[in-house]
Amino acid sequence: MKKQVFKVIAKVNKVVFPSFTKKQLDISKASKFQLAIIGWRAFVTMNAID
């Protein structure tokens, strides 16, 4: 059940949040908000594939 919820959230994240890797964002120059988005996407991805 938990895994399915995270898979749905991951799909929503893919549509809603921008992909910083495609924009070639430098992590050292990222704002706090961008770092929060990166962290959130990583958290959801790890729980979706776990």
mmCIF file of the N, C-alpha and C atoms, coordinates in Angstrom:
data_MODEL
# 
_entry.id   MODEL 
# 
loop_
_atom_site.group_PDB 
_atom_site.id 
_atom_site.type_symbol 
_atom_site.label_atom_id 
_atom_site.label_alt_id 
_atom_site.label_comp_id 
_atom_site.label_asym_id 
_atom_site.label_entity_id 
_atom_site.label_seq_id 
_atom_site.pdbx_PDB_ins_code 
_atom_site.Cartn_x 
_atom_site.Cartn_y 
_atom_site.Cartn_z 
_atom_site.occupancy 
_atom_site.B_iso_or_equiv 
_atom_site.pdbx_formal_charge 
_atom_site.auth_seq_id 
_atom_site.auth_comp_id 
_atom_site.auth_asym_id 
_atom_site.auth_atom_id 
_atom_site.pdbx_PDB_model_num 
ATOM 1   N N  . MET A 1 1  ? 0.825  -1.192 0.000   1.00 0.00 ? 1  MET A N  1 
ATOM 2   C CA . MET A 1 1  ? 0.000  0.000  0.000   1.00 0.00 ? 1  MET A CA 1 
ATOM 3   C C  . MET A 1 1  ? 0.871  1.258  0.000   1.00 0.00 ? 1  MET A C  1 
ATOM 4   N N  . LYS A 1 2  ? 1.858  1.301  0.913   1.00 0.00 ? 2  LYS A N  1 
ATOM 5   C CA . LYS A 1 2  ? 2.731  2.462  1.008   1.00 0.00 ? 2  LYS A CA 1 
ATOM 6   C C  . LYS A 1 2  ? 3.508  2.675  -0.291  1.00 0.00 ? 2  LYS A C  1 
ATOM 7   N N  . LYS A 1 3  ? 3.973  1.570  -0.864  1.00 0.00 ? 3  LYS A N  1 
ATOM 8   C CA . LYS A 1 3  ? 4.752  1.641  -2.098  1.00 0.00 ? 3  LYS A CA 1 
ATOM 9   C C  . LYS A 1 3  ? 3.904  2.202  -3.243  1.00 0.00 ? 3  LYS A C  1 
ATOM 10  N N  . GLN A 1 4  ? 2.647  1.813  -3.312  1.00 0.00 ? 4  GLN A N  1 
ATOM 11  C CA . GLN A 1 4  ? 1.750  2.290  -4.359  1.00 0.00 ? 4  GLN A CA 1 
ATOM 12  C C  . GLN A 1 4  ? 1.503  3.788  -4.231  1.00 0.00 ? 4  GLN A C  1 
ATOM 13  N N  . VAL A 1 5  ? 1.364  4.262  -3.002  1.00 0.00 ? 5  VAL A N  1 
ATOM 14  C CA . VAL A 1 5  ? 1.155  5.692  -2.767  1.00 0.00 ? 5  VAL A CA 1 
ATOM 15  C C  . VAL A 1 5  ? 2.367  6.482  -3.249  1.00 0.00 ? 5  VAL A C  1 
ATOM 16  N N  . PHE A 1 6  ? 3.553  6.001  -2.930  1.00 0.00 ? 6  PHE A N  1 
ATOM 17  C CA . PHE A 1 6  ? 4.760  6.698  -3.366  1.00 0.00 ? 6  PHE A CA 1 
ATOM 18  C C  . PHE A 1 6  ? 4.928  6.647  -4.883  1.00 0.00 ? 6  PHE A C  1 
ATOM 19  N N  . LYS A 1 7  ? 4.480  5.591  -5.529  1.00 0.00 ? 7  LYS A N  1 
ATOM 20  C CA . LYS A 1 7  ? 4.549  5.528  -6.991  1.00 0.00 ? 7  LYS A CA 1 
ATOM 21  C C  . LYS A 1 7  ? 3.646  6.586  -7.612  1.00 0.00 ? 7  LYS A C  1 
ATOM 22  N N  . VAL A 1 8  ? 2.473  6.788  -7.034  1.00 0.00 ? 8  VAL A N  1 
ATOM 23  C CA . VAL A 1 8  ? 1.551  7.821  -7.526  1.00 0.00 ? 8  VAL A CA 1 
ATOM 24  C C  . VAL A 1 8  ? 2.147  9.203  -7.298  1.00 0.00 ? 8  VAL A C  1 
ATOM 25  N N  . ILE A 1 9  ? 2.710  9.422  -6.114  1.00 0.00 ? 9  ILE A N  1 
ATOM 26  C CA . ILE A 1 9  ? 3.342  10.709 -5.813  1.00 0.00 ? 9  ILE A CA 1 
ATOM 27  C C  . ILE A 1 9  ? 4.511  10.961 -6.757  1.00 0.00 ? 9  ILE A C  1 
ATOM 28  N N  . ALA A 1 10 ? 5.273  9.930  -7.091  1.00 0.00 ? 10 ALA A N  1 
ATOM 29  C CA . ALA A 1 10 ? 6.404  10.078 -8.010  1.00 0.00 ? 10 ALA A CA 1 
ATOM 30  C C  . ALA A 1 10 ? 5.930  10.516 -9.388  1.00 0.00 ? 10 ALA A C  1 
ATOM 31  N N  . LYS A 1 11 ? 4.814  9.970  -9.847  1.00 0.00 ? 11 LYS A N  1 
ATOM 32  C CA . LYS A 1 11 ? 4.277  10.373 -11.146 1.00 0.00 ? 11 LYS A CA 1 
ATOM 33  C C  . LYS A 1 11 ? 3.808  11.821 -11.120 1.00 0.00 ? 11 LYS A C  1 
ATOM 34  N N  . VAL A 1 12 ? 3.195  12.223 -10.018 1.00 0.00 ? 12 VAL A N  1 
ATOM 35  C CA . VAL A 1 12 ? 2.749  13.618 -9.871  1.00 0.00 ? 12 VAL A CA 1 
ATOM 36  C C  . VAL A 1 12 ? 3.961  14.549 -9.838  1.00 0.00 ? 12 VAL A C  1 
ATOM 37  N N  . ASN A 1 13 ? 5.000  14.157 -9.099  1.00 0.00 ? 13 ASN A N  1 
ATOM 38  C CA . ASN A 1 13 ? 6.220  14.961 -9.035  1.00 0.00 ? 13 ASN A CA 1 
ATOM 39  C C  . ASN A 1 13 ? 6.825  15.164 -10.416 1.00 0.00 ? 13 ASN A C  1 
ATOM 40  N N  . LYS A 1 14 ? 6.795  14.125 -11.222 1.00 0.00 ? 14 LYS A N  1 
ATOM 41  C CA . LYS A 1 14 ? 7.394  14.203 -12.560 1.00 0.00 ? 14 LYS A CA 1 
ATOM 42  C C  . LYS A 1 14 ? 6.688  15.252 -13.421 1.00 0.00 ? 14 LYS A C  1 
ATOM 43  N N  . VAL A 1 15 ? 5.385  15.399 -13.208 1.00 0.00 ? 15 VAL A N  1 
ATOM 44  C CA . VAL A 1 15 ? 4.606  16.366 -13.986 1.00 0.00 ? 15 VAL A CA 1 
ATOM 45  C C  . VAL A 1 15 ? 4.728  17.777 -13.398 1.00 0.00 ? 15 VAL A C  1 
ATOM 46  N N  . VAL A 1 16 ? 4.680  17.877 -12.071 1.00 0.00 ? 16 VAL A N  1 
ATOM 47  C CA . VAL A 1 16 ? 4.596  19.177 -11.405 1.00 0.00 ? 16 VAL A CA 1 
ATOM 48  C C  . VAL A 1 16 ? 5.945  19.868 -11.265 1.00 0.00 ? 16 VAL A C  1 
ATOM 49  N N  . PHE A 1 17 ? 6.941  19.140 -10.774 1.00 0.00 ? 17 PHE A N  1 
ATOM 50  C CA . PHE A 1 17 ? 8.229  19.748 -10.483 1.00 0.00 ? 17 PHE A CA 1 
ATOM 51  C C  . PHE A 1 17 ? 9.162  19.676 -11.685 1.00 0.00 ? 17 PHE A C  1 
ATOM 52  N N  . PRO A 1 18 ? 9.999  20.704 -11.858 1.00 0.00 ? 18 PRO A N  1 
ATOM 53  C CA . PRO A 1 18 ? 10.935 20.699 -12.982 1.00 0.00 ? 18 PRO A CA 1 
ATOM 54  C C  . PRO A 1 18 ? 12.061 19.695 -12.780 1.00 0.00 ? 18 PRO A C  1 
ATOM 55  N N  . SER A 1 19 ? 12.631 19.249 -13.880 1.00 0.00 ? 19 SER A N  1 
ATOM 56  C CA . SER A 1 19 ? 13.785 18.362 -13.831 1.00 0.00 ? 19 SER A CA 1 
ATOM 57  C C  . SER A 1 19 ? 15.040 19.224 -13.894 1.00 0.00 ? 19 SER A C  1 
ATOM 58  N N  . PHE A 1 20 ? 15.746 19.273 -12.788 1.00 0.00 ? 20 PHE A N  1 
ATOM 59  C CA . PHE A 1 20 ? 16.941 20.109 -12.736 1.00 0.00 ? 20 PHE A CA 1 
ATOM 60  C C  . PHE A 1 20 ? 18.112 19.489 -13.480 1.00 0.00 ? 20 PHE A C  1 
ATOM 61  N N  . THR A 1 21 ? 18.084 18.172 -13.699 1.00 0.00 ? 21 THR A N  1 
ATOM 62  C CA . THR A 1 21 ? 19.168 17.556 -14.456 1.00 0.00 ? 21 THR A CA 1 
ATOM 63  C C  . THR A 1 21 ? 19.081 17.935 -15.926 1.00 0.00 ? 21 THR A C  1 
ATOM 64  N N  . LYS A 1 22 ? 17.873 18.087 -16.437 1.00 0.00 ? 22 LYS A N  1 
ATOM 65  C CA . LYS A 1 22 ? 17.728 18.504 -17.830 1.00 0.00 ? 22 LYS A CA 1 
ATOM 66  C C  . LYS A 1 22 ? 18.143 19.958 -18.015 1.00 0.00 ? 22 LYS A C  1 
ATOM 67  N N  . LYS A 1 23 ? 17.997 20.755 -16.958 1.00 0.00 ? 23 LYS A N  1 
ATOM 68  C CA . LYS A 1 23 ? 18.403 22.162 -17.017 1.00 0.00 ? 23 LYS A CA 1 
ATOM 69  C C  . LYS A 1 23 ? 19.869 22.351 -16.662 1.00 0.00 ? 23 LYS A C  1 
ATOM 70  N N  . GLN A 1 24 ? 20.542 21.243 -16.335 1.00 0.00 ? 24 GLN A N  1 
ATOM 71  C CA . GLN A 1 24 ? 21.953 21.236 -15.961 1.00 0.00 ? 24 GLN A CA 1 
ATOM 72  C C  . GLN A 1 24 ? 22.241 22.212 -14.822 1.00 0.00 ? 24 GLN A C  1 
ATOM 73  N N  . LEU A 1 25 ? 21.426 22.104 -13.768 1.00 0.00 ? 25 LEU A N  1 
ATOM 74  C CA . LEU A 1 25 ? 21.581 22.936 -12.592 1.00 0.00 ? 25 LEU A CA 1 
ATOM 75  C C  . LEU A 1 25 ? 22.810 22.512 -11.799 1.00 0.00 ? 25 LEU A C  1 
ATOM 76  N N  . ASP A 1 26 ? 23.610 23.484 -11.413 1.00 0.00 ? 26 ASP A N  1 
ATOM 77  C CA . ASP A 1 26 ? 24.767 23.221 -10.559 1.00 0.00 ? 26 ASP A CA 1 
ATOM 78  C C  . ASP A 1 26 ? 24.280 23.212 -9.114  1.00 0.00 ? 26 ASP A C  1 
ATOM 79  N N  . ILE A 1 27 ? 24.458 22.087 -8.430  1.00 0.00 ? 27 ILE A N  1 
ATOM 80  C CA . ILE A 1 27 ? 23.948 21.915 -7.069  1.00 0.00 ? 27 ILE A CA 1 
ATOM 81  C C  . ILE A 1 27 ? 24.536 22.960 -6.120  1.00 0.00 ? 27 ILE A C  1 
ATOM 82  N N  . SER A 1 28 ? 25.779 23.333 -6.324  1.00 0.00 ? 28 SER A N  1 
ATOM 83  C CA . SER A 1 28 ? 26.407 24.302 -5.422  1.00 0.00 ? 28 SER A CA 1 
ATOM 84  C C  . SER A 1 28 ? 25.797 25.699 -5.573  1.00 0.00 ? 28 SER A C  1 
ATOM 85  N N  . LYS A 1 29 ? 25.129 25.954 -6.686  1.00 0.00 ? 29 LYS A N  1 
ATOM 86  C CA . LYS A 1 29 ? 24.513 27.261 -6.913  1.00 0.00 ? 29 LYS A CA 1 
ATOM 87  C C  . LYS A 1 29 ? 22.986 27.219 -6.769  1.00 0.00 ? 29 LYS A C  1 
ATOM 88  N N  . ALA A 1 30 ? 22.443 26.089 -6.345  1.00 0.00 ? 30 ALA A N  1 
ATOM 89  C CA . ALA A 1 30 ? 21.002 25.942 -6.212  1.00 0.00 ? 30 ALA A CA 1 
ATOM 90  C C  . ALA A 1 30 ? 20.494 26.692 -4.985  1.00 0.00 ? 30 ALA A C  1 
ATOM 91  N N  . SER A 1 31 ? 19.266 27.225 -5.109  1.00 0.00 ? 31 SER A N  1 
ATOM 92  C CA . SER A 1 31 ? 18.651 27.913 -3.978  1.00 0.00 ? 31 SER A CA 1 
ATOM 93  C C  . SER A 1 31 ? 18.127 26.882 -2.980  1.00 0.00 ? 31 SER A C  1 
ATOM 94  N N  . LYS A 1 32 ? 17.729 27.361 -1.815  1.00 0.00 ? 32 LYS A N  1 
ATOM 95  C CA . LYS A 1 32 ? 17.190 26.465 -0.782  1.00 0.00 ? 32 LYS A CA 1 
ATOM 96  C C  . LYS A 1 32 ? 15.931 25.767 -1.287  1.00 0.00 ? 32 LYS A C  1 
ATOM 97  N N  . PHE A 1 33 ? 15.109 26.488 -2.023  1.00 0.00 ? 33 PHE A N  1 
ATOM 98  C CA . PHE A 1 33 ? 13.873 25.911 -2.561  1.00 0.00 ? 33 PHE A CA 1 
ATOM 99  C C  . PHE A 1 33 ? 14.184 24.801 -3.559  1.00 0.00 ? 33 PHE A C  1 
ATOM 100 N N  . GLN A 1 34 ? 15.150 25.028 -4.429  1.00 0.00 ? 34 GLN A N  1 
ATOM 101 C CA . GLN A 1 34 ? 15.545 24.006 -5.398  1.00 0.00 ? 34 GLN A CA 1 
ATOM 102 C C  . GLN A 1 34 ? 16.129 22.780 -4.698  1.00 0.00 ? 34 GLN A C  1 
ATOM 103 N N  . LEU A 1 35 ? 16.902 22.991 -3.649  1.00 0.00 ? 35 LEU A N  1 
ATOM 104 C CA . LEU A 1 35 ? 17.456 21.871 -2.891  1.00 0.00 ? 35 LEU A CA 1 
ATOM 105 C C  . LEU A 1 35 ? 16.345 21.087 -2.194  1.00 0.00 ? 35 LEU A C  1 
ATOM 106 N N  . ALA A 1 36 ? 15.325 21.801 -1.721  1.00 0.00 ? 36 ALA A N  1 
ATOM 107 C CA . ALA A 1 36 ? 14.192 21.122 -1.087  1.00 0.00 ? 36 ALA A CA 1 
ATOM 108 C C  . ALA A 1 36 ? 13.448 20.252 -2.093  1.00 0.00 ? 36 ALA A C  1 
ATOM 109 N N  . ILE A 1 37 ? 13.265 20.750 -3.308  1.00 0.00 ? 37 ILE A N  1 
ATOM 110 C CA . ILE A 1 37 ? 12.601 19.966 -4.354  1.00 0.00 ? 37 ILE A CA 1 
ATOM 111 C C  . ILE A 1 37 ? 13.432 18.735 -4.700  1.00 0.00 ? 37 ILE A C  1 
ATOM 112 N N  . ILE A 1 38 ? 14.732 18.904 -4.821  1.00 0.00 ? 38 ILE A N  1 
ATOM 113 C CA . ILE A 1 38 ? 15.622 17.772 -5.130  1.00 0.00 ? 38 ILE A CA 1 
ATOM 114 C C  . ILE A 1 38 ? 15.540 16.724 -4.023  1.00 0.00 ? 38 ILE A C  1 
ATOM 115 N N  . GLY A 1 39 ? 15.565 17.170 -2.786  1.00 0.00 ? 39 GLY A N  1 
ATOM 116 C CA . GLY A 1 39 ? 15.470 16.259 -1.652  1.00 0.00 ? 39 GLY A CA 1 
ATOM 117 C C  . GLY A 1 39 ? 14.143 15.528 -1.609  1.00 0.00 ? 39 GLY A C  1 
ATOM 118 N N  . TRP A 1 40 ? 13.054 16.249 -1.856  1.00 0.00 ? 40 TRP A N  1 
ATOM 119 C CA . TRP A 1 40 ? 11.726 15.641 -1.858  1.00 0.00 ? 40 TRP A CA 1 
ATOM 120 C C  . TRP A 1 40 ? 11.623 14.583 -2.953  1.00 0.00 ? 40 TRP A C  1 
ATOM 121 N N  . ARG A 1 41 ? 12.089 14.914 -4.158  1.00 0.00 ? 41 ARG A N  1 
ATOM 122 C CA . ARG A 1 41 ? 12.018 13.958 -5.261  1.00 0.00 ? 41 ARG A CA 1 
ATOM 123 C C  . ARG A 1 41 ? 12.868 12.718 -4.974  1.00 0.00 ? 41 ARG A C  1 
ATOM 124 N N  . ALA A 1 42 ? 14.015 12.910 -4.352  1.00 0.00 ? 42 ALA A N  1 
ATOM 125 C CA . ALA A 1 42 ? 14.873 11.768 -4.004  1.00 0.00 ? 42 ALA A CA 1 
ATOM 126 C C  . ALA A 1 42 ? 14.191 10.891 -2.952  1.00 0.00 ? 42 ALA A C  1 
ATOM 127 N N  . PHE A 1 43 ? 13.585 11.510 -1.950  1.00 0.00 ? 43 PHE A N  1 
ATOM 128 C CA . PHE A 1 43 ? 12.882 10.770 -0.898  1.00 0.00 ? 43 PHE A CA 1 
ATOM 129 C C  . PHE A 1 43 ? 11.742 9.938  -1.473  1.00 0.00 ? 43 PHE A C  1 
ATOM 130 N N  . VAL A 1 44 ? 10.952 10.551 -2.344  1.00 0.00 ? 44 VAL A N  1 
ATOM 131 C CA . VAL A 1 44 ? 9.824  9.843  -2.943  1.00 0.00 ? 44 VAL A CA 1 
ATOM 132 C C  . VAL A 1 44 ? 10.316 8.722  -3.840  1.00 0.00 ? 44 VAL A C  1 
ATOM 133 N N  . THR A 1 45 ? 11.351 8.969  -4.618  1.00 0.00 ? 45 THR A N  1 
ATOM 134 C CA . THR A 1 45 ? 11.877 7.949  -5.517  1.00 0.00 ? 45 THR A CA 1 
ATOM 135 C C  . THR A 1 45 ? 12.423 6.752  -4.736  1.00 0.00 ? 45 THR A C  1 
ATOM 136 N N  . MET A 1 46 ? 13.145 7.018  -3.657  1.00 0.00 ? 46 MET A N  1 
ATOM 137 C CA . MET A 1 46 ? 13.697 5.918  -2.869  1.00 0.00 ? 46 MET A CA 1 
ATOM 138 C C  . MET A 1 46 ? 12.593 5.072  -2.250  1.00 0.00 ? 46 MET A C  1 
ATOM 139 N N  . ASN A 1 47 ? 11.527 5.696  -1.824  1.00 0.00 ? 47 ASN A N  1 
ATOM 140 C CA . ASN A 1 47 ? 10.423 4.935  -1.230  1.00 0.00 ? 47 ASN A CA 1 
ATOM 141 C C  . ASN A 1 47 ? 9.572  4.231  -2.288  1.00 0.00 ? 47 ASN A C  1 
ATOM 142 N N  . ALA A 1 48 ? 9.521  4.766  -3.486  1.00 0.00 ? 48 ALA A N  1 
ATOM 143 C CA . ALA A 1 48 ? 8.725  4.151  -4.549  1.00 0.00 ? 48 ALA A CA 1 
ATOM 144 C C  . ALA A 1 48 ? 9.398  2.890  -5.093  1.00 0.00 ? 48 ALA A C  1 
ATOM 145 N N  . ILE A 1 49 ? 10.735 2.862  -5.127  1.00 0.00 ? 49 ILE A N  1 
ATOM 146 C CA . ILE A 1 49 ? 11.420 1.702  -5.691  1.00 0.00 ? 49 ILE A CA 1 
ATOM 147 C C  . ILE A 1 49 ? 11.902 0.735  -4.629  1.00 0.00 ? 49 ILE A C  1 
ATOM 148 N N  . ASP A 1 50 ? 11.765 1.084  -3.373  1.00 0.00 ? 50 ASP A N  1 
ATOM 149 C CA . ASP A 1 50 ? 12.242 0.218  -2.286  1.00 0.00 ? 50 ASP A CA 1 
ATOM 150 C C  . ASP A 1 50 ? 11.428 -1.034 -2.162  1.00 0.00 ? 50 ASP A C  1 
# 
